[in-house]
Amino acid sequence: MASSSGRFRDPRSTEYDFLSSIMVRCPGCAKAALVIPAADNSGCGGRTLFRPRRLVCRSCGLSRLWSGRAVALSRGTAAPATDPYFGVPLWLQIETRHGWLWAYDLEHLDLLRRFVQAPLRERAPWYDTGQKMTLVARLPLWIKRAKNRDEILRGIARIRASLVCA
């Protein structure tokens, strides 16, 4: 969490923590749509990653159901990111000169913003229990570098501005 002192403490979030609501570009009308968990009676248990999902667009009324077994999480920043279920492009992404900057939802984007703008970034000690390779630990080096801070914050601001168009 970022505090008034400019300090960021890693909340130990992983990529899986942001998959409950994913903002995507609608394949029908190219406006903002959501990928959300669908009502499920199949009894997948605690495996939230593989629960059925629904792609819903408020603009054109498109609705699709995913109940597959394969999930393709976006890796790297060399190409535009896609959602792990339907493979459609994410809405919250922008290309920078270093690579693609993307987020699944506004909470994910806010975590990136707080991390990038903080001059002091703290991780939990290595000997502490819990998740070691958090989302923040897995960020590409160009996002972590202080010299790219202004450019990345401008990119995040442009992503936020795209929500007005949505």
C-alpha positions in Angstrom: 0.0 0.0 0.0 1.2 3.5 -0.8 1.1 5.9 2.1 1.7 9.6 2.4 5.5 9.0 2.8 5.7 7.7 -0.8 6.2 4.1 0.3 4.8 1.1 -1.4 4.4 -2.2 0.4 3.7 -5.3 -1.7 0.2 -6.5 -0.9 1.3 -10.0 -2.2 -1.3 -10.0 -4.9 -0.9 -12.4 -7.8 -2.3 -12.2 -11.3 -5.1 -14.6 -10.3 -6.4 -12.0 -7.8 -7.5 -9.8 -10.7 -9.4 -12.3 -12.8 -12.8 -11.8 -11.3 -13.8 -9.0 -13.7 -11.7 -8.4 -16.8 -12.3 -5.4 -19.1 -11.9 -6.4 -22.7 -12.6 -5.0 -26.2 -15.9 -6.4 -27.5 -15.4 -8.6 -30.6 -18.8 -7.4 -31.9 -18.7 -3.6 -31.6 -15.1 -2.9 -30.4 -16.4 -1.1 -27.2 -15.7 -2.0 -23.6 -17.0 -5.3 -22.4 -16.6 -7.5 -19.3 -15.5 -11.0 -18.7 -17.1 -12.1 -15.4 -17.8 -15.4 -13.6 -21.0 -17.1 -14.8 -23.5 -18.7 -12.6 -22.1 -22.2 -12.0 -23.8 -25.4 -10.9 -21.1 -27.8 -12.1 -19.3 -27.9 -8.8 -15.8 -26.9 -9.7 -15.0 -26.6 -6.0 -12.4 -24.0 -5.0 -10.8 -23.8 -8.5 -12.0 -20.2 -9.3 -9.6 -20.1 -12.3 -11.5 -22.7 -14.2 -15.1 -21.7 -13.3 -17.3 -20.8 -16.3 -17.0 -17.2 -17.5 -19.3 -14.9 -19.4 -18.3 -12.2 -21.9 -20.9 -9.4 -21.7 -21.1 -6.2 -23.7 -23.6 -3.6 -22.7 -23.3 -1.7 -26.0 -24.2 -4.4 -28.5 -25.7 -7.0 -26.2 -23.1 -9.7 -27.1 -23.0 -12.5 -24.6 -20.8 -15.6 -24.8 -20.2 -18.4 -22.3 -16.8 -20.0 -21.7 -16.6 -23.3 -19.9 -13.4 -24.8 -21.2 -10.4 -26.3 -19.5 -7.6 -24.2 -21.0 -6.6 -20.8 -19.7 -4.0 -18.7 -21.6 -2.6 -16.0 -19.2 -0.7 -13.2 -20.9 3.0 -13.4 -20.6 5.4 -10.6 -21.4 4.9 -7.2 -22.8 6.1 -7.7 -26.4 2.6 -8.1 -27.8 -0.9 -6.8 -26.9 -2.4 -8.7 -24.0 -5.5 -10.8 -24.3 -8.0 -12.1 -21.8 -7.2 -15.6 -20.6 -10.6 -17.1 -21.4 -11.9 -15.8 -24.7 -8.6 -14.5 -26.2 -10.0 -11.0 -26.9 -7.8 -7.9 -26.4 -7.8 -6.2 -23.1 -9.4 -2.8 -22.9 -6.9 -1.4 -20.3 -3.7 -1.5 -22.4 -1.4 0.9 -24.2 1.8 0.5 -26.2 4.9 2.3 -24.9 8.3 2.5 -26.4 9.4 -0.3 -24.0 6.5 -2.7 -24.5 2.8 -3.1 -23.8 1.5 -1.8 -20.5 -1.7 -3.6 -19.5 -4.1 -4.4 -16.6 -7.1 -6.7 -16.2 -9.3 -4.2 -14.2 -9.1 -0.9 -12.5 -7.9 -2.4 -9.2 -5.0 -4.0 -11.1 -4.3 -0.6 -12.9 -4.3 1.1 -9.5 -1.8 -1.3 -8.0 0.5 -0.6 -11.0 0.1 3.1 -10.5 0.8 3.0 -6.8 3.9 0.8 -7.4 5.4 3.0 -10.2 4.9 6.3 -8.5 6.4 5.3 -5.1 10.0 6.2 -4.7 10.4 3.5 -1.9 9.1 0.0 -2.8 9.1 -2.7 -0.1 8.7 -6.4 -0.5 8.1 -8.9 2.3 11.2 -10.5 3.6 12.3 -13.7 1.8 12.0 -15.8 4.9 8.5 -14.7 5.6 5.7 -17.1 4.9 3.3 -16.6 2.0 3.5 -15.9 -1.7 7.0 -15.2 -3.0 6.5 -14.4 -6.7 3.8 -11.8 -6.4 2.5 -9.7 -9.3 4.9 -6.9 -8.4 7.9 -9.2 -8.3 7.0 -10.5 -11.8 6.8 -7.1 -13.4 9.1 -6.5 -16.3 12.3 -4.6 -15.5 11.4 -1.6 -17.6 8.3 -1.0 -15.4 10.4 -1.2 -12.2 13.1 1.2 -13.3 12.8 4.7 -11.8 14.0 6.4 -15.0 10.8 5.2 -16.8 8.5 6.4 -14.0 7.1 9.4 -15.8 6.5 7.6 -19.1 4.6 4.8 -17.4 2.5 7.1 -15.3 1.5 9.0 -18.5 0.6 5.6 -20.0 -1.5 4.7 -17.0 -3.2 8.2 -17.2 -4.0 7.5 -20.9 -5.4 4.1 -20.1 -7.7 5.8 -17.5 -8.7 8.4 -20.0 -9.9 5.6 -22.4 -12.5 4.7 -19.8 -14.4 7.9 -20.6 -14.8 6.6 -24.2 -16.0 3.3 -22.9 
